[in-house]
Amino acid sequence: MRNLKIDKKGRKAEIELKKDLYPESAVTKAADDFKKILDVSVKKTGENLKVTLNLKAKSPEIEEVAYNFINYLLAEVKNGMIKVL
């Protein structure tokens, strides 16, 4: 993902997301579900959301956790698009 920047030494990652593709509610839900291992901050920057992930624990690698967060976020967005009739 090109919009992902990883700082392995600082144990953090930054993701730029388009607000029209990634609702803030989905980002907030994903952040809440990852709160045991990540401190997540979300800032609005024009048409984008800048999401910063900071690892709390020492064991997992930030790259692995960041990609897991993105996959989880995609599932949250997809689930939000499905309407039950």
C-alpha positions, 0 to 999 in steps of 0.5 A: 500500500503506497499510502502506508509509511512505517517507522520500525525504529519508532514502532509507528506507522502512518496511513493516509486514507480518502474520507469518501472511501473510508468512513471515519466511523469504520476507522474509529471502530478499527482503532477501538478494536486494536486498542490493546496493542495500538495507540491510534490517532486520527486527524482530518487533513482536507479530503483525507484521514491521517491515521497514526498507529503507535505500538504499545507492546514490544513484541509484534512488528509494526509492519505486521500490525499495520497490515492487519489493521488495514485488512481489518479496516477494509472488512469494517468498510465492507461490512458497513456497505452491506444492508440487511433487508 
